[in-house]
Amino acid sequence: MNSIITLDPNLCHGKPCIRGLRYPVENVLEWLAAGMTFEEILSDYEDLTHDDILAALSYAARLAHVNRFEKLSA
C-alpha cells in the first residue's frame, strides 16, 4: 500500500493521494459512500485501478483504529 497511497506537500495540499495522481483518498471514499461501485469508479476514472480503491479503503480502516474513546469535558 505504501506505493499506492502517497503524501506530497505539493500535491492536493498534502492530502493522501492515489499513486501521486490528483485523486485524494477522501474522494475515493466519498464516491464509495455515495454508492458508486468499483466498476463505476473505474469507468469514470480510467487511470485508477481496483487495487487503488482497495488501498484507499485499507488506509481509511487503519485511520479508524482507536484504542478507546473518552468523553472530553469542555
C-alpha positions as CSV (number, residue, x, y, z in Angstrom):
1,M,0.0,0.0,0.0
2,N,2.9,2.4,0.6
3,S,3.5,2.7,-3.1
4,I,-0.2,3.4,-3.8
5,I,-1.1,5.9,-1.1
6,T,1.3,8.8,-1.4
7,L,1.8,12.0,0.6
8,D,3.3,15.0,-1.2
9,P,3.0,18.5,0.3
10,N,3.0,19.9,-3.2
11,L,0.1,17.8,-4.4
12,C,-3.6,18.3,-3.3
13,H,-2.5,20.4,-0.3
14,G,-0.6,17.4,1.2
15,K,-3.6,15.2,1.4
16,P,-3.1,11.4,0.9
17,C,-3.5,10.6,-2.8
18,I,-3.5,7.7,-5.1
19,R,-0.1,7.0,-6.7
20,G,0.9,10.6,-6.8
21,L,-2.1,11.4,-9.0
22,R,-4.6,14.1,-8.2
23,Y,-7.1,11.7,-6.6
24,P,-7.2,12.3,-2.9
25,V,-8.1,9.2,-0.8
26,E,-11.0,11.1,0.6
27,N,-12.6,11.5,-2.9
28,V,-12.4,7.7,-3.5
29,L,-14.1,7.1,-0.1
30,E,-16.8,9.7,-0.8
31,W,-17.6,8.1,-4.1
32,L,-17.9,4.7,-2.4
33,A,-20.0,6.2,0.4
34,A,-22.3,7.8,-2.2
35,G,-23.0,4.4,-3.6
36,M,-20.7,4.2,-6.6
37,T,-19.5,0.7,-7.4
38,F,-15.8,-0.2,-8.1
39,E,-16.8,-0.6,-11.7
40,E,-18.4,2.8,-11.9
41,I,-15.4,4.5,-10.4
42,L,-13.0,2.6,-12.7
43,S,-15.1,3.5,-15.7
44,D,-15.3,7.2,-14.8
45,Y,-11.6,7.5,-13.7
46,E,-9.7,5.2,-16.1
47,D,-6.3,5.9,-14.6
48,L,-7.4,4.3,-11.3
49,T,-7.2,0.6,-10.6
50,H,-9.1,-1.9,-8.5
51,D,-6.0,-2.1,-6.2
52,D,-6.1,1.7,-5.8
53,I,-9.6,1.6,-4.5
54,L,-8.7,-1.2,-2.1
55,A,-5.7,0.8,-0.9
56,A,-7.9,3.8,-0.1
57,L,-10.3,1.5,1.9
58,S,-7.4,0.0,3.7
59,Y,-5.9,3.4,4.5
60,A,-9.3,4.5,5.9
61,A,-9.6,1.4,8.0
62,R,-6.1,1.9,9.5
63,L,-7.1,5.5,10.4
64,A,-10.3,4.3,12.1
65,H,-8.4,2.1,14.5
66,V,-8.6,3.5,18.0
67,N,-7.9,2.0,21.4
68,R,-10.9,3.7,23.1
69,F,-13.0,6.8,23.1
70,E,-13.1,9.1,26.0
71,K,-15.6,11.9,26.5
72,L,-13.8,15.3,26.7
73,S,-15.1,17.8,29.2
74,A,-15.4,21.4,28.0
